[in-house]
Amino acid sequence: MSKLSFIWIRAFGHLNDFLPPDYRQKPFRARLHLGQTVKDAVESAGIPHVEIDVLTVNGHSVGFDASLAAGDLVNVYPVAGLLSDSTVIHLRPELPDKVRFILDVHLGKLAKYLRMLGFDTLYRNRMDDDVIADIAEAENRIVLTRDLGILKYNRVKLGYWLRSQQSKKQLSEVIEHFGLIRAIRPFTRCMQCNGPMTEVPKEEVQERLETGTRRYFDRFYRCTDCGKVFWEGSHFDHMNLFIDEFLDKMSRNSPDDA
């Protein structure tokens, strides 16, 4: 019988969230399998590749496909600017100019919040992991999920595992993790279907409006995909208050840009 081989893995920063308490903030021993790459090893330990920016083996920066030998020490770093040396290999792809998301089936409320803030957010209440991964790859979308399994698909390049189960806290996580506070454009996406919103003259939609709406409101918006018409009624005021409170909280929790 062949002798068992082991390596050592150490996670830094929020990557410790994926580990059992006894393995956090220190090196822990992991079984080394024949032909296993460093990506295989860290994902077997529970850390999805999409949340990793830098890997080192015995102090040397490596890619996901690096091979391992018994006794190696693997350090795993998140996207947090922990290493800035020019020799470091950064593994997470750059965010696209226009960030787009795809959410798993359990995140319907988060999808509406992201659309409210103006982010292109694809969500359907019936999409299996393979479909989500295929769309994410084809459309360069960021996968948001509470299911770690999908984040380990090779074709998922950008993704994030939501720590909280509360939708408002999830929204804060996403905006903070991807640094999107300056990309917020409220009410530019339809909260129902994700289509772009455009302002339309009142006369174009007045036949679709109830008498009270025609009488008291003059500014109207229409989704270019589903055609739904919106106006600045009480619901709009509630959403504006939500956004103001959200932005205020984010600014208080963020370091000064200066």
N, C-alpha and C positions, 0 to 999 in steps of 0.2 A: 504494500500500500504506500502511495506517495506521501511525502511529508507535507502538511498543510503550510501554506505561505500566507503572510500577513503584511499589510501596509498600515501606515498611520495617517489619519485625516484630521485636519483642524479647520473648523469653520469660523469665519469672522463676521461681525456685525449682525444684521438681521437674518443671515443664513442659519443662525442657530435656532431660529423658530422651527426649522424642519427636523430638529434632532430631539431625541429623548433628553430629559433634564440631565442625566448623568454624563451625556456626551458633549454638553455645551461648554464653550469657552476654554476648551482644552483638547489636546490630541487624543483620539480614541483609535482603538485597533479595529481593522476591518479585514475580512477574508479577501485574499487575492486569488482570482480565478484565472485559468489559463487563457491568454490572449486578451485579457480585459484591458480596455483603455481607461484613461483617467476619467473620461466622461461616464463610462459604465460604472466605475467605482463610486463616484460621488453621487450619482443618481441612485445606485443601489443603497447608499446610505440615507437617501431620502431627499436630497437637494436637487431640484430641477435645474437643468442647464440654463433656462431662460433667465434665471435670477443671478447667474454667475457672470462676473466680468473678467476676473483674473484667476488663473490657476498657476501655482508653482509646485514643482516637484524637486525636493531637496534644494529649494532656494532659487531654482531657475524657472522663469516664466515659460509656459508651454500651452499648446493648443489642446482642444478636446480629444484629439486622436492620439495623443502621446501614450506610449507604452509604459508599463510599470514593472518594477522588480521588487522582490521581497525586501521589506524593511524601508521602502521609500516613505518620505513624509510629504503628504499632499496638503498644501494650504489653499483654502477656497475663499475668495473675496467677492463681496457683492459690488454692485454699481454704486460706489460712494466716494470715489476719488481717493481711496486709501493708498493707492500706488500711482505715482506719476512719472516714474523713471522712463526715459525714452526707450529702454530695452524691453519694457513690459508689453506683453501681447494682450490687447483688450478684446474680449471674446463677444461681448454683446454688440449687436449691430447698432449703428446710429439710428436714432428715431427718424422716421420720414418727416418731411417738411409739414405735411398735413397728417396729423395723427388720426388713425381710425381704429376702432375697437370692434371686437366680436365677443359676445358674452355667452356663458353657458346658460342652460335652461332655468337655473335657479335664481337668476339675477335680473328679473324683470323690472323691479323698482329702481335698481341702480341704472339700468338702461335709460329709463325716463329722466333720471337726474342728469346723466351725462348729455342726453339730447337737449335738455333744458339749458345747459351751459354751452351748447353749440357744437358738441363733438359728434362726428359721424359714428354712430353706434348701431351695429347690426345685432339684432336679438330676435329669436323666435322661440316660442315655448316648446318646440319639438325639433331639436337638432342633436344628433348623437355626436360623440367625440370625433369620429372620423370626418364627418361633414364639417365640423368647426375647424379642424386642422387643415382640411383641404381649402376652405375659404380663406383662412388666415394666410396660408402660403400663397394662394393665387392673387389675393388683394392686398398683401402686405399689411394685415391687420394685427393688432395686439390682442392676444387672448387674455381675457379676465375670467377667473374661475375660482371656485372653492374646491375643485377636484384636481389633486396633484397629478393624477395619471396623464391627463391630456398635455400638461406642460412638459412631459418627458418625450413626447413625439418628436422625432428628428426634424420633421418639416415645420414645427412650430419654432419660429426664430425669436419672436418677441412675446412676452407674456408676464403675468403677475398673479401670484396666489394671494387672494384677499384674506387677511388675517381676521378681520371682524366679520360677524354675521349680521350686523346692523347696516342697512343701506346708506344712511347718512355718514357713518364712519367709513364705510367702504369708499364713498365718494372722496372724502378727504385723503384716504390712502392713495387712491389713483392719482389725484391731482398733485399730491406731494411727491410720490415716487417717481413720476415721469416729468416733474417740473413744468406743469402745464398752466400755472396761474395766469400767465400772460397770454395764453391761447384761448381763454374763455371768451366766447361771443354769445351771450344769452339770446334765446329766442330766434336763432337762425336755423334751427332744425325742428321738424315736426316731432312732437313727443309721441305721437301715435305710430308713425310709420318710418321715421328717420329721414324723410325727404327734406330738401332745402325749402326754406320759407321765403316768401317775397311779399312786399307790401302791394296792395291792390287798391284802385279807386273804389269808393263806396258804391258807385253806380254799377260796377261790374258784378257785385255780389248781393245787392240789396234785395233782389227777388228771393234769395235764399234765407233772408233774415226775418226774425219775428218782429212784430211791431215795436216793442220796447227797445230792442237792439237798434233798429233803424233810427229811432227817435233820439236815443241818448249817446250813441257812439258814432265816431266819424273815421277812425283809423282801423283798417282791416288788413289782415295778412292771410295768405293762402299757401298751402303746401303744394309745391309744383308736382308732387308725385300722386298723393291721394286726393288732392283737391279740397281737403277740409279747410274751413274758414275760421279764423280766430280774431278776437278783438280784445281790447284792453279793459275787460270787466273786472269784477271782484276777484276772480280766479287769477287773473294777471297780477293784481296787487299782492295776493298771497305769495305768488311765485317770486315776485320782485323782493318781497320781504325775506323770503327764504334765501335768495341769492345774496342779498346784502349781509345777512347774518353769517352766511357761509364764508363770504370773502373777508369779513371782519375777523372771524375766528381764524382763518388761514393766515391772515397778515399778522395776527398776534402770536401765532405759533411758529412763524418763520423768522429766521435771522434777518437783520437789516441788510438790504441789498448793498448799501454803501459799505 
